[in-house]
Amino acid sequence: MSRSKSRLPAIPDPITGLVDPRLTGARCRGHAPLFDDQLDGEAPEQRSQRLAYAARICRGCPVAGPCRIAASEHDAHGMWGGHLHNPAGTPGRPKKAS
């Protein structure tokens, strides 16, 4: 009886596409809700304090610049590279037709 080598499952392409190597080492890793634009049931003052704290974390992040670039490449929401993108309740500019 021969033993086959155990293999790790292949990562599906859609998941691989979610990983941006430019953001390796980001200080926000594992703290996603802190950087969200809006949380359910959150009072405006709580939101302001949370986002101010998130912005302070971004200021010390080694990948803040690449993070801002990544945010500009897609429809980003929330705190990215120390900037709030597409805040809730604020209408965005219509995109130009190409």
C-alpha positions, 0 to 999 in steps of 0.5 A: 500500500502506498501512501500519497502525500497530503496536499493542502487544498488549492485556494480558489481564484476569487479568494486569491483575488482578494489578497493585495500584496501591497497591503502586507503589514497593514496595522488594520489587519484583524480589526476590520469593523474599526475601519468600517464606514458605519456600524449598526446601532452606532451613535454619531458621537461613537462613530466619530470617535471610532473613526478618529481612532482608526485614522490614528492607527492609519497614520502610523501604518507602514502601508498607508500610501499603498492603501490609499492607492488600493482604495482609489482603484475600487469602490472603497468604503470606510477608512483607507490609508487615513482617509474616509472613503464614501461616507454613509449618507453622502452622495458620491459624484457620478462616475464619468462614462469612458 
